[in-house]
């Protein structure tokens, strides 16, 4: 029977795996067969996430300029190009890491709380950070339909009226932001090392780096080349898997129940969470300390999740008016409520507008992949028959159950990668 033509570039990859699946040695276990198939496909085949040129940020860009570039291009992270590297430098010397918008916002919050603490002690009165915090306190922000963030000022504040302009212009006009370059915060929270794949590397390498080795995104470069050809993310891999539903190789793996595959991986008592009445800053602080990208907000009983807060939601501390004014005291529950109001006012789509998304241990991995892909979320909570939260499944967990690392697979692969500074968390 002739197979239907692939419905997307991602589905074409699924057909390639299917062709290899049919000819791979029959005595191999299903797991070994999948490893073998993915080892035979080069990452050059992975569909380009952004058909246009990959957005890069120069290391001497200010924080405000960096946030502006990310916002304008509607992306959450980008590679940082070292402006001091010579033109002919290899990619290893040309890039110093990948920074996320959430990482910048978290860094700003930590600077702000330091300034506030010092300010009380009287030592930082008039410091650039303290001045900036005072000025920003008199602004409210709203996001327009085009994605631009605009400000309105509190009429009681003479300084606010005299400053005017947009949120980003306000930041840029501050000496602190003029002097702080994105390269200066190298190694801070959510700053990933620049670990690039070459186009000849395989899907197996890529899948292992995104799962076992906890990379959030992987730039792809030509062998011997010096520019980024593509960036592969966990989300794009899960989308690829969703497009493979129905193919025999996928069904043989995807119809397994979560419990059969050993998911969720984490024991319930190890789940990192906050209660609804705790300050939302506690949630972001926990993400930073534990190196996780999101956590559930639990009801007063501590058993049921009422929502999920992701690291990228830190942006609402800076852009949603009511939350900004109360960001030091607002509870996790009120944060969720206010963000929903803000999103509805701005007519923005977001996973935060929905109730917390859950599944059960006897759901299949296929069910989970389709839900994560359609909802554009990175984690789903596992509940028991009473609705009590038992665990979490992330995109990384799913990829880790697709392939396994053969003995000595990476060899000296990591030798050329510049280690991260000791104080960093990715």
Secondary structure, 3 states (H helix, E strand, C coil): CCCCCCCCHHHHHHHHHHHHHHHCCCCCCHHHHHHHHHHCCEHHHCCCCCCCCCCEEECCCEHHHHHHHHHHCCCCEEEEECCCCCCCCCHHHHEEEEEEHHHHHHHHHHHHHHHHHHHHHCCCCCCHHHHHHHHHCCEEEEECCCCCEEEEECCCCHHHHHHCCCHHHHHHHCHHHHHCEHHHHCCCCCEECCCCEECCCEHHHHHHHHCCCCCCEEEEECCCCCCEEEEEEHHHHHHHHHCCCCCHHHHHHHCCECCCCCCCCCCHHHCCEEECCCEHHHHHHHHHHHCCCEEEEECCCCCCEEEEEEHHHHHHHHHCHHHHHCCCCCEHHHHHHHHHHHHHHHCCCCHHHCCCCEECCCCEHHHHHHHHHHHCCCEEEEECCCCCEEEEEEHHHHHHCCCCCCCCCCCCCCCCCCCCCCCCCC
